[in-house]
Amino acid sequence: RRRQTLLHSSSTLAIFEDYAHHPTEITALLNTLRRHAGRLLVVFQPHRYTRTAQFKVELAAALSLAEQVFLLDVYAASELPVAGGHTRDLVAELAKLGHPGKISDFSGSARKLGAALQHELRDGDTLVFVGAGDIDVAAHAFVAAHRAAEGEKDWARFVAAVRARLAATVKLTENELLGPKTTMRVGGPARVYAEPTTEEELQTLLQIAREQGRRVLLLGRGSNLVVPDEGVDGLVISLAHPNWQTFAPQADGRVWVGAGLRLKNLCGLATKAGLQGFEFMEGIPASVGGALRMNAGAMNGWTFDVVDEVQVMTLAGEKRIFQKAELHVGYRHCTELETTVALGAYLRPLGQAEAQVIKQQIETYQKKRQESQPREPSAGCIFKNPPGTSAGKVIDACGLKGARVGDAEVSSVHANFIVNRGQATGAEVLALVRKIRAEVKARCGITLEPEVMLFGQNWKDVL
């Protein structure tokens, strides 16, 4: 560990960290890196005052192998200062070698090191952090800052490329807050957020994202998911524009529905048209695209009960059509839609009836839902049902109704709902999820698995 550790590698820069602190070690290290480097830049933290005093001449000779040297304070390692053993003494020895322009003394000003390095770095450089003290902390911090800075440049290039090819009226924003676009009302921003208005604009977004290696996520109504407070470092696409909200009965009896159409609106339009089979969808807070992706269901009905054909766009920007029989569909799942964007679907009604008859069935479902589900902001059921029972019953049996972390609370109406009591944060929701899982595991021996999506992250990384 800490021997020629490669911390970062790209087409323009390599960053190493090494424990070397004796002149022989440093000479061997820099001679080795010299064979592969363009310019070689070294950040060195002298180790112990006594060693620096004893070997300052040899240390200066070793460090002079680099084009640029950045010196930090001596790492004392419990020693008291000794004459001739300070960083300034090493600077003086390096100056004697006739290269004063390549020496930067950051003793007493280590906080300014990162900015100085960023200013000095050029394409093709190799940067190495050297020393036996705590210089590895500085190395890792610089790598994180460098990657963040490079990431911002990459996103700037992406936004510029997209803007050049989209109409000025297309919504394209940076750091758009996602919390208000979800049913839980928590979460941070999307690095880039876009609402294309046509298939061609969607295709453009997907193709440029693929070319530049940008991550793409789809956001529908924002139900059945939790957005972390730090947001999403990716391109979030929403088909929220009215162009995606089509409801068009066909001559063959089917209905074409756009991916952006809300299920509540779908049910209302189907009721007016006298089309049965969609009543169970009325209370599901989702758009058609999200319902297809998750095979959303309620009241013993499932989205794919009424699906005949689905049209999608791949992340490469290619349009594809799937017949229902070609799709692999399960509980809250459709395999083909995990890596594609749903454009819409042809639905097949189960029959026809008077609008009033359909409306009565919807009202029956509404009453049942109001009696069994909370009205506060939530993401729906948090956990999957374990075999042989329901998550809500298990959580209730553990006495967790009303349990809170900040403004995130286990609903007193349905224990498998976490509700936002006003100002909940993503961190509070995740903390409550962990608390519920721990309590249920300890008391019942059951490991609950989340049903809702953790937008942009994996549950296993936070549980």
NUVOLUM-402608 format. One record per residue (C-alpha): y, x, z; residue in one letter. Coordinates in steps of 0.05 Angstrom, whole numbers, padded with zeros to 5 digits, always signed. Example, Ala and Ser with C-alpha at 12.3 -4.5 7.8 and 13.67 -1.06 7.14 Angstrom:
-00090+00246+00156a-00021+00273+00143s
This chain:
+00000+00000+00000r+00070+00023-00017r+00046+00077-00065r+00077+00069-00134q+00077-00006-00124t+00102-00041-00186l+00148-00095-00161l+00177-00118-00228h+00161-00106-00301s+00195-00134-00362s+00212-00111-00432s+00277-00082-00406t+00264-00058-00335l+00209-00031-00289a+00220-00029-00213i+00174+00011-00167f+00171+00023-00092e+00139+00084-00061d+00129+00111+00010y+00145+00182-00011a+00190+00219+00039h+00169+00293+00033h+00199+00335-00024p+00130+00349-00054t+00113+00275-00055e+00180+00256-00086i+00174+00310-00139t+00104+00287-00159a+00126+00214-00161l+00188+00226-00203l+00154+00274-00251n+00100+00221-00262t+00151+00165-00274l+00192+00211-00318r+00136+00212-00370r+00142+00137-00380h+00215+00122-00365a+00278+00120-00405g+00331+00132-00352r+00304+00142-00282l+00345+00113-00224l+00325+00128-00152v+00345+00093-00087v+00326+00140-00031f+00324+00128+00044q+00317+00195+00081p+00265+00192+00137h+00283+00223+00204r+00344+00266+00219y+00300+00327+00234t+00263+00322+00167r+00328+00313+00129t+00359+00374+00162a+00297+00416+00150q+00285+00396+00077f+00353+00375+00050k+00353+00431-00002v+00284+00413-00027e+00298+00339-00024l+00361+00349-00066a+00320+00388-00118a+00268+00333-00121a+00319+00277-00127l+00356+00314-00182s+00300+00295-00229l+00332+00226-00234a+00392+00208-00277e+00423+00169-00219q+00411+00174-00144v+00432+00122-00093f+00427+00146-00021l+00420+00102+00041l+00428+00117+00115d+00375+00160+00148v+00318+00119+00177y+00319+00146+00248a+00247+00128+00268a+00270+00131+00342s+00303+00200+00334e+00373+00216+00356l+00420+00246+00303p+00418+00321+00293v+00468+00367+00259a+00456+00375+00185g+00408+00316+00182g+00454+00260+00157h+00458+00228+00089t+00525+00263+00077r+00489+00330+00084d+00440+00310+00030l+00498+00288-00014v+00529+00356-00006a+00465+00391-00027e+00459+00347-00089l+00531+00362-00107a+00515+00436-00105k+00465+00426-00161l+00523+00408-00207g+00511+00333-00218h+00562+00299-00173p+00572+00241-00221g+00501+00216-00212k+00503+00211-00136i+00523+00146-00100s+00527+00147-00024d+00513+00079+00006f+00505+00102+00078s+00542+00050+00119g+00549+00004+00059s+00478-00017+00040a+00501-00088+00029r+00538-00065-00034k+00477-00031-00063l+00450-00091-00101g+00514-00103-00139a+00520-00029-00156a+00449-00027-00183l+00459-00089-00225q+00522-00057-00254h+00486+00009-00270e+00421-00017-00300l+00410-00014-00375r+00353-00036-00419d+00295+00012-00415g+00311+00038-00345d+00260+00052-00290t+00285+00040-00219l+00246+00066-00159v+00259+00054-00085f+00234+00115-00046v+00225+00126+00029g+00181+00116+00089a+00226+00071+00129g+00244-00001+00115d+00268+00011+00045i+00213-00035+00019d+00252-00093+00048v+00313-00073+00007a+00268-00065-00054a+00238-00134-00049h+00306-00165-00036a+00335-00131-00098f+00277-00154-00142v+00287-00226-00119a+00362-00222-00132a+00351-00189-00200h+00301-00241-00222r+00348-00296-00200a+00404-00265-00240a+00360-00255-00301e+00335-00326-00293g+00406-00353-00295e+00419-00314-00359k+00355-00342-00389d+00376-00413-00371w+00445-00401-00400a+00412-00380-00466r+00368-00442-00465f+00426-00490-00452v+00467-00457-00508a+00410-00462-00557a+00397-00535-00540v+00470-00556-00542r+00477-00526-00611a+00423-00572-00638r+00435-00637-00600l+00488-00689-00611a+00548-00683-00564a+00532-00752-00536t+00464-00731-00509v+00464-00722-00433k+00448-00650-00418l+00469-00624-00349t+00454-00566-00303e+00436-00573-00229n+00432-00649-00234e+00411-00679-00167l+00344-00714-00173l+00341-00748-00105g+00384-00808-00127p+00338-00817-00187k+00277-00827-00143t+00253-00886-00101t+00248-00841-00039m+00321-00817-00048r+00306-00745-00027v+00306-00679-00063g+00347-00625-00096g+00370-00612-00168p+00337-00599-00235a+00358-00533-00263r+00370-00569-00329v+00366-00644-00339y+00365-00680-00406a+00363-00752-00431e+00346-00750-00505p+00361-00812-00546t+00312-00803-00604t+00244-00773-00618e+00278-00719-00658e+00321-00699-00598e+00261-00699-00553l+00224-00656-00603q+00282-00607-00604t+00282-00601-00528l+00208-00589-00525l+00206-00538-00581q+00263-00496-00554i+00233-00499-00484a+00167-00475-00512r+00199-00419-00552e+00237-00394-00491q+00181-00404-00441g+00218-00458-00402r+00179-00504-00356r+00182-00579-00374v+00174-00638-00327l+00180-00712-00341l+00216-00761-00295l+00209-00836-00301g+00232-00884-00247r+00220-00829-00195g+00168-00868-00156s+00102-00840-00131n+00133-00771-00123l+00172-00728-00074v+00225-00679-00098v+00231-00616-00054p+00300-00600-00026d+00304-00537-00068e+00295-00579-00131g+00259-00558-00194v+00268-00493-00233d+00254-00525-00299g+00276-00573-00354l+00270-00644-00329v+00269-00696-00384i+00281-00770-00372s+00273-00824-00424l+00326-00866-00390a+00367-00881-00452h+00363-00954-00477p+00331-00931-00542n+00266-00919-00503w+00265-00989-00472q+00238-01028-00531t+00197-01092-00522f+00173-01115-00590a+00119-01168-00601p+00077-01153-00663q+00047-01199-00715a-00024-01179-00693d-00011-01205-00622g+00002-01138-00591r+00068-01115-00560v+00101-01048-00570w+00135-01023-00507v+00177-00959-00503g+00163-00907-00450a+00230-00918-00416g+00221-00993-00405l+00217-01012-00332r+00155-01051-00313l+00197-01104-00279k+00235-01115-00345n+00169-01114-00384l+00143-01171-00340c+00207-01211-00348g+00206-01205-00424l+00132-01220-00427a+00143-01282-00384t+00197-01308-00432k+00150-01295-00490a+00093-01332-00455g+00048-01271-00454l-00002-01264-00397q-00035-01203-00366g+00025-01163-00343f+00041-01201-00279e+00011-01148-00233f+00062-01098-00258m+00124-01135-00234e+00130-01100-00167g+00109-01030-00189i+00172-00987-00188p+00156-00949-00251a+00172-00943-00325s+00120-00952-00379v+00114-00876-00388g+00101-00864-00314g+00052-00922-00310a+00012-00894-00368l+00012-00824-00338r-00013-00849-00270m-00052-00910-00294n-00009-00948-00244a-00041-01009-00212g-00030-01065-00163a-00061-01133-00144m-00128-01111-00174n-00097-01096-00241g-00089-01030-00277w-00043-01007-00332t-00099-00989-00379f-00129-01059-00372d-00077-01080-00423v-00068-01016-00464v-00091-01015-00536d-00058-00952-00564e-00013-00897-00536v+00035-00853-00575q+00053-00785-00546v+00089-00721-00563m+00057-00655-00544t+00097-00601-00509l+00098-00566-00576a+00136-00625-00606g+00078-00655-00646e+00069-00731-00647k-00001-00758-00634r-00034-00827-00628i-00091-00843-00581f-00133-00905-00583q-00153-00930-00514k-00225-00909-00524a-00203-00837-00536e-00168-00830-00469l-00199-00806-00405h-00172-00853-00352v-00186-00858-00278g-00154-00874-00211y-00080-00855-00216r-00097-00810-00275h-00098-00802-00350c-00120-00733-00373t-00086-00733-00441e-00019-00751-00411l-00019-00692-00362e+00007-00645-00416t+00042-00693-00464t+00102-00740-00464v+00087-00814-00471a+00132-00845-00524l+00106-00915-00514g+00045-00959-00523a+00017-01020-00557y-00005-01069-00504l-00052-01127-00515r-00036-01190-00474p-00094-01225-00440l-00071-01292-00465g-00013-01341-00473q+00015-01392-00424a+00078-01430-00407e+00132-01385-00378a+00133-01426-00313q+00058-01415-00302v+00066-01339-00310i+00127-01340-00265k+00088-01374-00210q+00035-01320-00212q+00089-01267-00207i+00120-01302-00148e+00053-01304-00113t+00046-01228-00122y+00118-01218-00099q+00106-01256-00034k+00042-01217-00020k+00078-01151-00033r+00137-01169+00011q+00091-01185+00068e+00050-01121+00063s+00098-01067+00040q+00163-01039+00069p+00230-01052+00036r+00262-00986+00054e+00264-00929+00003p+00195-00897-00004s+00150-00864-00055a+00095-00915-00048g+00028-00899-00016c+00030-00826+00007i-00045-00812+00014f-00107-00828-00026k-00157-00874+00007n-00214-00834+00039p-00286-00858+00023p-00304-00923+00056g-00236-00940+00086t-00162-00940+00071s-00111-00887+00089a-00065-00939+00120g-00119-00963+00168k-00137-00893+00190v-00064-00873+00202i-00051-00938+00240d-00114-00927+00283a-00084-00860+00303c-00022-00895+00329g+00024-00862+00279l+00065-00922+00257k+00137-00907+00274g+00125-00832+00278a+00187-00795+00253r+00213-00728+00231v+00288-00735+00225g+00300-00796+00181d+00231-00796+00151a+00187-00848+00185e+00117-00876+00180v+00129-00949+00163s+00114-01001+00216s+00095-01049+00160v+00044-01005+00123h+00022-00939+00154a+00009-00906+00087n+00083-00910+00069f+00135-00859+00091i+00204-00890+00089v+00273-00860+00086n+00313-00887+00144r+00379-00864+00114g+00390-00790+00107q+00319-00762+00103a+00309-00695+00069t+00251-00670+00028g+00234-00621+00083a+00230-00678+00134e+00183-00718+00089v+00138-00657+00079l+00138-00642+00153a+00117-00714+00168l+00062-00710+00115v+00035-00648+00151r+00041-00682+00219k+00002-00743+00195i-00053-00701+00164r-00060-00658+00227a-00064-00719+00274e-00115-00755+00230v-00157-00693+00223k-00156-00679+00298a-00171-00751+00320r-00215-00777+00264c-00242-00715+00229g-00215-00741+00163i-00174-00696+00116t-00124-00740+00079l-00103-00718+00010e-00035-00736-00019p-00032-00788-00074e+00042-00779-00090v+00063-00720-00133m+00102-00662-00105l+00150-00655-00163f+00150-00585-00191g+00104-00557-00137q+00032-00561-00114n+00013-00595-00049w-00035-00539-00031k+00024-00491-00026d+00060-00533+00027v+00003-00564+00066l
